[in-house]
Amino acid sequence: MAKQLLRIDLDTNFHLYGISCHLKDYRFAWTINKNLGVDFKKTKPYITIDGFEFSKYEHLMDLEKIFLFANKSKNGFLIKKKEVDYWMMFHRSFEEKFINHFVGIIQKLQPVLAVFEENNNKTKEYFVF
């Protein structure tokens, strides 16, 4: 009998940004809320396959959400990129102009060291849920 392969293409059709910032997650979310006039709220933790818990925040805008994930926990990293402290995820329904403005303000915040867009689909697959 011939082997059959099941191929699943995960939908990575969203914008993902890595943020380097040494603030604690609650303090970083508060700083973003204060400076952008948004309301990121902590939600149920995002749990990896290994059972490690990472902080997750979300901000509801009309019918869409913006997510903020901590990349580090006491037990390790969500994604093995040590220079990234947080991941911010925007769905494709957000306009490019809005995302650029939003990310531009975050880049200018005093505690933020760097912000970059992640285009690697292998990395993005961690955030498909």
C-alpha positions as CSV (number, residue, x, y, z in Angstrom):
1,M,0.0,0.0,0.0
2,A,1.4,3.4,-1.0
3,K,2.0,6.0,1.7
4,Q,-0.1,9.1,1.7
5,L,1.0,12.5,3.0
6,L,-1.3,14.9,4.6
7,R,-0.2,18.5,3.9
8,I,-1.7,21.4,5.8
9,D,-1.0,24.9,4.8
10,L,-1.4,27.2,7.9
11,D,-2.8,30.6,7.3
12,T,0.0,33.0,8.1
13,N,-1.8,35.9,6.5
14,F,-1.1,38.5,9.2
15,H,1.6,41.0,10.2
16,L,3.9,40.0,13.0
17,Y,6.4,42.4,14.7
18,G,9.2,41.6,17.1
19,I,9.8,44.1,19.8
20,S,12.8,44.5,22.0
21,C,12.0,46.1,25.3
22,H,13.2,45.3,28.8
23,L,10.0,46.3,30.7
24,K,7.9,43.6,32.4
25,D,4.8,42.6,30.3
26,Y,2.2,44.4,32.4
27,R,4.3,47.6,32.4
28,F,4.9,47.4,28.6
29,A,1.2,46.9,27.9
30,W,0.4,49.9,30.3
31,T,2.9,52.1,28.4
32,I,1.4,51.2,25.0
33,N,-2.1,51.9,26.4
34,K,-1.1,55.2,27.8
35,N,0.8,56.4,24.7
36,L,-1.6,55.1,22.0
37,G,-4.9,55.5,23.7
38,V,-5.7,51.8,23.4
39,D,-6.8,49.2,25.9
40,F,-4.6,46.1,25.9
41,K,-6.0,43.6,28.5
42,K,-4.3,40.5,29.8
43,T,-6.1,37.4,28.7
44,K,-5.8,33.6,29.3
45,P,-2.1,32.7,28.9
46,Y,-0.9,31.5,25.5
47,I,0.4,27.9,26.3
48,T,3.0,26.3,24.1
49,I,3.3,22.6,23.3
50,D,5.7,22.1,26.2
51,G,3.2,23.5,28.7
52,F,5.1,26.7,29.3
53,E,2.9,29.8,29.8
54,F,3.5,33.1,28.2
55,S,1.6,36.3,28.8
56,K,-0.9,37.3,26.2
57,Y,-2.7,40.7,25.8
58,E,-5.3,41.7,23.3
59,H,-6.9,44.9,22.2
60,L,-10.3,44.8,20.4
61,M,-10.8,47.3,17.6
62,D,-14.2,47.1,15.9
63,L,-14.3,43.5,14.8
64,E,-10.6,42.8,14.8
65,K,-8.0,42.3,17.5
66,I,-4.3,43.2,18.0
67,F,-2.4,40.7,20.1
68,L,0.7,41.2,22.2
69,F,2.6,38.1,23.3
70,A,5.5,37.9,25.7
71,N,8.4,35.9,24.1
72,K,10.0,35.0,27.5
73,S,8.8,33.2,30.6
74,K,10.5,31.7,33.6
75,N,11.0,28.5,31.7
76,G,12.3,29.7,28.4
77,F,11.3,31.3,25.1
78,L,8.1,31.1,23.0
79,I,10.3,31.4,19.9
80,K,14.1,31.0,20.2
81,K,14.9,34.6,19.3
82,K,16.6,36.0,22.3
83,E,16.6,39.6,21.0
84,V,12.7,39.6,21.0
85,D,10.9,40.3,24.2
86,Y,7.4,40.7,22.7
87,W,5.5,39.8,19.6
88,M,2.7,42.0,18.2
89,M,0.3,40.5,15.7
90,F,-2.1,42.4,13.4
91,H,-4.5,40.5,11.1
92,R,-4.4,41.4,7.4
93,S,-7.7,43.3,7.6
94,F,-5.8,46.2,9.2
95,E,-4.7,48.8,6.7
96,E,-1.0,49.2,6.1
97,K,-1.2,52.9,7.0
98,F,-2.7,52.1,10.4
99,I,-0.1,49.5,11.2
100,N,2.8,51.7,10.2
101,H,1.4,54.5,12.3
102,F,0.8,52.2,15.3
103,V,4.3,50.6,15.1
104,G,5.9,54.0,14.5
105,I,4.7,55.3,17.8
106,I,5.8,52.1,19.6
107,Q,9.3,52.5,18.1
108,K,9.5,56.0,19.5
109,L,8.7,54.9,23.1
110,Q,11.6,55.4,25.5
111,P,11.9,51.8,26.8
112,V,11.6,50.3,23.3
113,L,15.0,49.3,21.8
114,A,13.9,48.0,18.4
115,V,10.9,46.9,16.4
116,F,11.0,44.8,13.2
117,E,8.6,43.0,11.0
118,E,8.9,39.2,11.0
119,N,8.2,37.7,7.6
120,N,9.4,34.1,8.2
121,N,6.5,31.8,7.8
122,K,8.0,29.2,10.2
123,T,8.0,31.8,12.9
124,K,4.5,32.9,12.1
125,E,3.2,29.4,12.3
126,Y,3.6,29.6,16.1
127,F,0.9,32.2,16.2
128,V,-1.8,30.4,14.2
129,F,-4.6,29.6,16.7
